[in-house]
């Protein structure tokens, strides 16, 4: 079986609280679906399949942090506990379980109404990479010096960019539009309006990095992300994840959102 290395780093940015949650867990290990057994960060390797999930919470300090943590924990537990089925089916069921978990929490405590999170869940296996995502947390592939966005962006950013491309508004106005980060779909316990699911495994090549991130990474331009990963790729996941977060912090954006990065690569 193929082995994968990973590392996770995060920053609160300009906020005094953290609403992002990131977890990485080995699939196929029975008896470890209890959230207390999950390993949330650090650089280490698992033999065989790996599940990585990242969620960016919303709904205020307490609600957002709770929503993202619940979504990640329930997602991994549901994926690991299901017997049989394709990876795609298991990803969809895991997402549904995460959504139900938030619905149940809000029903039990109406004061948490409005809480939710984005979610991007990824399975790494011998076949390649498969994912499901809701929201605007990017899933990126770094290959031979270039970055590609693998999942759909469920914010208003793509629509504003299309308006700019059509000449309805300027590129600068599209980038500064306050509606840019409004979500068209999120894990809130209600019906999921938009879900992105991979159709086939993406085969991993030597030297590839897969990056899961919260939208705070958008502070960096694509070219800058490419430059950073290229510079640190040979040093491994820990160096790549740390360098990306360090660069976000170096931008000193007064409105910097929480930013979390999980970097994953196959062992050669």
C-alpha positions in Angstrom: 0.0 0.0 0.0 1.0 3.5 -0.7 2.1 5.7 2.3 1.3 9.4 2.7 3.0 12.1 4.7 1.1 15.1 6.0 1.5 18.3 8.1 -1.0 20.9 9.3 -0.4 24.5 10.3 -2.8 27.3 11.2 -3.0 31.0 12.2 -5.8 33.0 13.8 -4.9 35.9 11.5 -6.3 39.2 12.7 -8.9 37.5 14.9 -8.6 36.5 18.6 -10.3 33.1 18.1 -10.0 30.2 15.7 -13.0 28.8 13.8 -11.1 26.4 11.6 -10.7 22.6 12.3 -8.5 20.2 10.5 -8.1 16.5 11.1 -6.2 13.7 9.4 -7.0 10.1 10.1 -6.2 6.6 8.8 -9.1 4.8 7.2 -10.0 1.2 7.7 -8.9 1.1 11.4 -11.8 -0.2 13.5 -12.4 1.1 17.0 -10.9 4.5 16.4 -13.9 6.5 15.3 -14.2 8.0 18.8 -13.2 11.7 18.3 -10.9 11.4 21.2 -8.8 9.0 19.2 -8.4 11.4 16.2 -5.0 13.0 15.7 -5.6 16.7 14.7 -2.2 17.9 13.5 1.5 17.2 13.3 3.7 15.6 10.6 3.5 11.9 10.5 2.7 9.1 8.0 0.1 6.4 7.7 0.4 3.2 5.6 -2.7 2.8 3.4 -5.6 5.1 3.0 -5.7 8.5 4.6 -8.7 10.7 5.3 -8.1 14.5 5.6 -10.9 16.9 6.4 -10.9 20.6 6.9 -13.8 22.9 7.9 -14.1 26.7 8.3 -16.8 27.5 10.8 -19.2 30.4 10.9 -21.8 31.6 13.3 -19.8 33.6 15.8 -16.9 32.6 18.0 -18.5 29.7 19.9 -20.8 28.5 17.1 -18.3 28.6 14.3 -15.6 26.7 16.3 -18.2 24.1 17.5 -19.6 23.6 14.0 -16.3 23.1 12.3 -15.1 20.6 15.0 -18.4 18.7 14.9 -18.4 18.5 11.1 -14.9 17.1 10.9 -15.3 14.6 13.7 -18.6 13.3 12.5 -17.4 13.2 8.9 -14.4 11.0 9.8 -16.3 8.8 12.2 -19.1 8.2 9.6 -16.6 7.4 6.8 -14.5 5.0 8.9 -17.5 3.2 10.4 -19.3 2.4 7.1 -18.7 -1.1 5.8 -18.7 -1.5 2.0 -19.6 0.9 -0.7 -17.5 2.9 -3.1 -15.3 5.8 -1.9 -17.7 8.2 -3.5 -20.7 6.7 -1.7 -18.8 6.8 1.6 -17.8 10.4 1.1 -21.4 11.5 0.4 -22.7 9.6 3.4 -20.0 11.1 5.6 -21.0 14.6 4.5 -24.6 13.9 5.2 -23.7 12.7 8.7 -21.8 15.9 9.4 -24.7 17.9 8.2 -27.1 15.9 10.5 -24.8 16.4 13.5 -25.1 20.2 13.1 -28.9 20.0 12.7 -29.2 17.9 15.9 -27.0 20.3 17.8 -29.0 23.4 16.7 -32.3 21.6 17.5 -30.9 20.8 21.0 -29.7 24.4 21.5 -31.6 27.0 19.5 -29.1 29.7 20.6 -26.7 28.1 18.1 -29.0 28.7 15.2 -27.1 30.0 12.2 -23.9 28.1 12.9 -22.3 26.1 10.2 -19.1 25.5 8.3 -17.5 24.8 5.0 -16.1 21.3 4.6 -13.7 19.6 2.3 -13.1 15.9 2.9 -10.4 14.0 1.0 -9.5 10.3 0.8 -5.9 9.3 -0.3 -5.5 5.7 -1.5 -3.5 3.6 -4.0 -6.1 4.6 -6.6 -5.4 8.3 -6.1 -7.3 11.2 -4.5 -11.1 11.5 -4.1 -13.0 14.3 -2.4 -16.3 15.9 -1.5 -16.7 19.6 -0.6 -19.2 22.2 0.3 -18.3 25.9 0.6 -15.2 27.9 -0.4 -12.4 26.0 1.3 -10.0 25.3 -1.6 -8.5 21.9 -2.5 -5.3 22.5 -4.5 -3.1 20.2 -6.5 0.6 21.3 -6.9 2.2 19.5 -9.8 5.5 20.4 -11.6 5.5 24.0 -10.4 1.9 24.8 -11.0 -1.3 25.0 -8.9 -4.7 23.8 -10.0 -8.0 24.2 -8.0 -9.6 20.7 -7.8 -13.0 21.5 -6.2 -15.7 24.1 -6.9 -15.9 27.4 -5.1 -19.3 27.8 -3.6 -18.9 31.5 -2.7 -20.0 34.4 -4.9 -16.4 35.0 -6.0 -16.6 33.0 -9.2 -19.8 34.8 -10.2 -18.2 38.2 -9.6 -15.2 37.1 -11.6 -17.4 36.2 -14.5 -19.0 39.6 -14.3 -15.6 41.2 -14.5 -14.6 39.0 -17.4 -17.8 40.1 -19.2 -17.0 43.8 -18.6 -19.9 44.4 -16.3 -17.5 45.4 -13.5 -13.8 45.9 -13.2 -11.5 43.2 -12.0 -10.5 45.4 -9.0 -14.1 46.0 -8.1 -14.8 42.2 -8.3 -11.9 41.6 -5.9 -13.0 44.2 -3.4 -16.7 43.5 -3.6 -18.0 42.8 0.0 -20.2 40.0 -1.3 -17.2 38.1 -2.6 -17.0 35.7 0.4 -20.7 35.1 0.8 -21.4 31.4 0.6 -23.9 29.9 -1.7 -23.7 26.5 0.1 -22.5 25.5 3.6 -23.0 22.7 6.1 -25.6 24.2 8.4 -28.0 21.3 9.1 -30.3 22.4 6.3 -30.5 20.9 2.8 -27.2 21.2 1.0 -27.6 23.5 -2.0 -24.3 22.7 -3.7 -22.0 19.8 -3.3 -18.8 19.1 -5.3 -17.9 15.4 -5.6 -15.0 13.9 -7.5 -16.1 11.5 -10.3 -12.9 9.5 -10.5 -9.8 9.1 -8.4 -7.1 11.6 -9.4 -3.9 9.7 -9.8 -1.0 11.1 -7.8 2.4 11.6 -9.5 5.8 11.8 -7.8 6.4 15.3 -6.5 2.7 16.2 -6.2 1.3 18.0 -3.2 -2.3 18.2 -2.3 -3.3 21.2 -0.2 -6.5 21.5 1.8 -7.0 25.1 3.1 -9.5 27.5 4.6 -10.3 30.5 2.5 -7.8 32.7 4.5 -5.2 31.3 2.1 -6.7 33.5 -0.6 -4.7 36.4 0.8 -1.9 34.9 -1.3 -2.0 35.0 -5.1 -1.8 31.7 -6.9 1.7 32.6 -8.2 2.9 33.2 -4.7 1.5 29.8 -3.5 3.3 28.1 -6.4 6.5 29.9 -5.6 6.4 28.9 -1.9 5.6 25.2 -2.5 8.3 25.0 -5.2 10.8 26.5 -2.8 10.0 24.1 0.0 8.8 21.0 -1.8 12.0 19.0 -1.4 11.8 19.6 2.4 8.5 17.9 2.9 5.0 18.6 4.1 6.0 20.2 7.4 8.1 22.8 5.6 5.5 23.5 3.0 2.6 24.0 5.4 4.7 26.1 7.7 5.9 28.3 4.9 2.4 29.0 3.5 1.1 30.1 6.9 4.2 32.1 7.6 3.7 34.0 4.3 0.0 34.7 5.1 1.1 36.2 8.5 3.8 38.2 6.8 1.2 40.0 4.6 -0.1 41.7 7.8 -3.6 42.0 6.4 -5.7 44.0 9.0 -8.7 41.8 8.1 -6.9 38.5 7.8 -9.2 35.6 8.4 -8.3 32.4 10.2 -6.1 30.3 7.9 -5.4 26.6 8.1 -3.4 24.4 5.7 -3.0 20.7 5.4 -0.3 19.6 3.0 -0.2 15.9 1.9 2.1 14.0 -0.4 2.7 10.4 -1.3 6.0 8.9 -0.2 8.2 8.2 -3.1 
